[in-house]
Amino acid sequence: MATAAVAAKDDATHVDVLIVGAGISGIGSAYHLQEQCPGKSYVVLERMDTFGGTWETHKYPGVRSDSDLYTFGYRFKPWVGTPIASAQAILDYMGEVIDENGIAPHIRYGHTITRAAWDSAANLWTVEATRKSDGASVTFTANFLWMCQGYYDHEKPYTPDWPGMDQYKGQFIHAQLWDPKIDYTGKRILVIGSGATAATVIPAFAEKAAHVTMLQRSPTYFYCSENRNELADKLRAGGIDEPTIHRVVRAQIMHDQDVMTKRCIEEPDTVFEELKMLVRAFTGKEDFPFEPHFTPKYRPWQQRLAFCPEGDIFRGVVEGKVSAVTDELETFTEKGVRTKGGTEIEADIIVAATGFNLLMMGGIPFYVDGQEVDWHDTVNYRGMMFTGVPNMVWVMGYFRASWTLRVDMLGDFVCNLLNHMDKKHAKRVEVALRDEDQGMALSDWIESENFNPGYLMRGLKKMPKRGDKPEWRHNQDYWAERDEIPNTDLEGSEFLYDGVRAGKKVAEPA
Ligand SMILES: Cc1cc2nc3c(=O)[nH]c(=O)nc-3n(C[C@H](O)[C@H](O)[C@H](O)COP(=O)(O)OP(=O)(O)OC[C@H]3O[C@@H](n4cnc5c(N)ncnc54)[C@H](O)[C@@H]3O)c2cc1C
């Protein structure tokens, strides 16, 4: 629905750059802005009362990263803990980044953004937010918006509408809404789902629960490993300084991941055999039964590999604390659930680990010159800018590599772009299809053959479109992008500055 552009109020706080969200993306972006564009004023608006985003929202037992913190940590701050880290360790790390770099005074917590409107006449964003402390509506204006709001609804996770839920007499909760006060000691727990959350929560529950059952529609690949990095340990023992360790270990992990990704595509069966060998090694059970519950139907890496430190979930299975049922849920019952195959599972607590609801741009309605933006009508430039939406970059990280690798990479990109605009005295930048892009086939944002998690597949119509050229795709390939994005020609003809297409040479006088 179109509405008239709302002019900024006179008392609006003005900044050069407004960063949305104080999660790992927003804090990293603030750091890069300070470092690389020291003259720019900025503010970070955050809905919650503290920083952390994902790592603050999730409180279920055992919540931890599933990628290593050498790459999930920022490139500029060495990680010194175990590679797989608890939510608390990640929050502590982010807290140090904020303190060490004086970022705190720039963050406004308890500010939920409710509207963002671009006005081309003024080359200005007007951002409205509701302030939690007094419910007041406050207005900010900014030359540039840096969207670091994440990709899912922090308040409403995805729970399928299962039949019979009202019959169930036990306690039902989605993992994303888990309350740490819930006492599950000695309880029978059913976890519905088999992704990364299930992989985390099941072994943690198994420590105190009577039994944990995992009900999955289809199996997941698990990668079992010790929670240590051998190279980091060796370098530390050799007295090497932490910044060097961080750099070297990141490089080694990224190389190993690149090799692994390629192998998953080229020789998926061999990779699966290796993953099974790891399970056997960690459980000490040569005849560990992989059929039917631990033999996935898709290629390894088409969805995230679930990390399994010390083979914990499989050890739970061998010890009889954890069992799996691979079937579809038919209905909830008074005592638990019944599957389509007729298996009755009784449980005192049922935990849905069924994932997210995609939330495009933090649910903020966007307007450009009074016209509401429908993201599905836009074409996405390298997974970061949108046709028809000026002075805005969106941080969407990687799903297969650590998200934060892209936060650092886009941090450099945005700062280069801002500095380039300053040099050109340009007030506005946007992307537009080039002559050679006319007639280009446009498709849904995600290449589902390549990567297809449920929340993205369910949310495709809310997402922008992609083209079939590298400039118009987010290819989820860190190893290609680390060469391409830093070498972006900011005078390429996909960029328009103050409405004039870049790259057009002014004819020399004859
Ligand atoms: C349990 C779990 C484990 C994960 N583990 C990994 C991992 O190991 N490796 C990996 O690469 N990825 C992992 N991910 C993906 C993870 O979400 C991202 O890696 C990363 O944390 C996202 O950070 P972000 O700052 O972009 O978004 P978020 O963490 O979602 O933070 C966004 C922030 O923006 C704020 N915000 C949103 N909308 C508004 C609004 N309208 N107004 C004001 N503020 C707003 C939110 O409150 C939030 O604080 C994991 C995800 C989950 C849920």
The ligand as an SDF file (V2000), in Angstrom:
LIG
                    3D

 53 58  0  0  0  0  0  0  0  0999 V2000
   21.1410  -21.2470   17.8280 C   0  0  0  0  0  0  0  0  0  0  0  0
   21.8360  -20.7100   16.6280 C   0  0  0  0  0  0  0  0  0  0  0  0
   23.1560  -21.0490   16.3790 C   0  0  0  0  0  0  0  0  0  0  0  0
   23.8030  -20.5290   15.2680 C   0  0  0  0  0  0  0  0  0  0  0  0
   25.1060  -20.8620   15.0670 N   0  0  0  0  0  0  0  0  0  0  0  0
   25.7590  -20.3410   14.0200 C   0  0  0  0  0  0  0  0  0  0  0  0
   27.1320  -20.6520   13.8050 C   0  0  0  0  0  0  0  0  0  0  0  0
   27.7510  -21.3770   14.5540 O   0  0  0  0  0  0  0  0  0  0  0  0
   27.7350  -20.1270   12.7340 N   0  0  0  0  0  0  0  0  0  0  0  0
   27.0910  -19.3140   11.8630 C   0  0  0  0  0  0  0  0  0  0  0  0
   27.7040  -18.8600   10.9110 O   0  0  0  0  0  0  0  0  0  0  0  0
   25.8030  -18.9750   12.0650 N   0  0  0  0  0  0  0  0  0  0  0  0
   25.1240  -19.4760   13.0990 C   0  0  0  0  0  0  0  0  0  0  0  0
   23.8160  -19.1590   13.2800 N   0  0  0  0  0  0  0  0  0  0  0  0
   23.1740  -18.2000   12.3930 C   0  0  0  0  0  0  0  0  0  0  0  0
   23.2140  -16.8470   13.1530 C   0  0  0  0  0  0  0  0  0  0  0  0
   21.9540  -16.3590   13.3480 O   0  0  0  0  0  0  0  0  0  0  0  0
   24.1180  -15.8780   12.4790 C   0  0  0  0  0  0  0  0  0  0  0  0
   25.3610  -16.4290   12.2920 O   0  0  0  0  0  0  0  0  0  0  0  0
   24.3610  -14.5660   13.2500 C   0  0  0  0  0  0  0  0  0  0  0  0
   24.3800  -14.7110   14.6400 O   0  0  0  0  0  0  0  0  0  0  0  0
   23.3480  -13.5910   12.8320 C   0  0  0  0  0  0  0  0  0  0  0  0
   23.7460  -12.3680   13.3730 O   0  0  0  0  0  0  0  0  0  0  0  0
   23.0400  -11.0240   12.9720 P   0  0  0  0  0  0  0  0  0  0  0  0
   23.6450   -9.9810   13.8190 O   0  0  0  0  0  0  0  0  0  0  0  0
   23.1040  -10.8600   11.5020 O   0  0  0  0  0  0  0  0  0  0  0  0
   21.5070  -11.2740   13.3000 O   0  0  0  0  0  0  0  0  0  0  0  0
   20.7900  -11.5130   14.7000 P   0  0  0  0  0  0  0  0  0  0  0  0
   21.6450  -12.3070   15.5930 O   0  0  0  0  0  0  0  0  0  0  0  0
   19.4500  -12.0460   14.3410 O   0  0  0  0  0  0  0  0  0  0  0  0
   20.6850  -10.0680   15.3070 O   0  0  0  0  0  0  0  0  0  0  0  0
   19.8640   -9.1010   14.7070 C   0  0  0  0  0  0  0  0  0  0  0  0
   19.5580   -8.0310   15.7270 C   0  0  0  0  0  0  0  0  0  0  0  0
   18.7460   -7.0530   15.0950 O   0  0  0  0  0  0  0  0  0  0  0  0
   17.7120   -6.6860   15.9690 C   0  0  0  0  0  0  0  0  0  0  0  0
   16.5470   -6.2440   15.2100 N   0  0  0  0  0  0  0  0  0  0  0  0
   15.8510   -6.9430   14.2850 C   0  0  0  0  0  0  0  0  0  0  0  0
   14.8030   -6.2420   13.8470 N   0  0  0  0  0  0  0  0  0  0  0  0
   14.8320   -5.0570   14.4950 C   0  0  0  0  0  0  0  0  0  0  0  0
   13.9960   -3.9090   14.4720 C   0  0  0  0  0  0  0  0  0  0  0  0
   12.8970   -3.8410   13.7000 N   0  0  0  0  0  0  0  0  0  0  0  0
   14.3140   -2.8620   15.2780 N   0  0  0  0  0  0  0  0  0  0  0  0
   15.4170   -2.9070   16.0560 C   0  0  0  0  0  0  0  0  0  0  0  0
   16.2300   -3.9910   16.1360 N   0  0  0  0  0  0  0  0  0  0  0  0
   15.9460   -5.0540   15.3570 C   0  0  0  0  0  0  0  0  0  0  0  0
   17.4020   -7.9680   16.7340 C   0  0  0  0  0  0  0  0  0  0  0  0
   16.7740   -7.6950   17.9630 O   0  0  0  0  0  0  0  0  0  0  0  0
   18.7830   -8.5760   16.9050 C   0  0  0  0  0  0  0  0  0  0  0  0
   19.4070   -8.1970   18.0930 O   0  0  0  0  0  0  0  0  0  0  0  0
   23.1310  -19.6740   14.3760 C   0  0  0  0  0  0  0  0  0  0  0  0
   21.7870  -19.3570   14.6110 C   0  0  0  0  0  0  0  0  0  0  0  0
   21.1560  -19.8750   15.7210 C   0  0  0  0  0  0  0  0  0  0  0  0
   19.7250  -19.4980   15.9540 C   0  0  0  0  0  0  0  0  0  0  0  0
  1  2  1  0
  2  3  1  0
  2 52  2  0
  3  4  2  0
  4  5  1  0
  4 50  1  0
  5  6  2  0
  6  7  1  0
  6 13  1  0
  7  8  2  0
  7  9  1  0
  9 10  1  0
 10 11  2  0
 10 12  1  0
 12 13  2  0
 13 14  1  0
 14 15  1  0
 14 50  1  0
 15 16  1  0
 16 17  1  0
 16 18  1  0
 18 19  1  0
 18 20  1  0
 20 21  1  0
 20 22  1  0
 22 23  1  0
 23 24  1  0
 24 25  2  0
 24 26  1  0
 24 27  1  0
 27 28  1  0
 28 29  2  0
 28 30  1  0
 28 31  1  0
 31 32  1  0
 32 33  1  0
 33 34  1  0
 33 48  1  0
 34 35  1  0
 35 36  1  0
 35 46  1  0
 36 37  1  0
 36 45  1  0
 37 38  2  0
 38 39  1  0
 39 40  1  0
 39 45  2  0
 40 41  1  0
 40 42  2  0
 42 43  1  0
 43 44  2  0
 44 45  1  0
 46 47  1  0
 46 48  1  0
 48 49  1  0
 50 51  2  0
 51 52  1  0
 52 53  1  0
M  END
$$$$
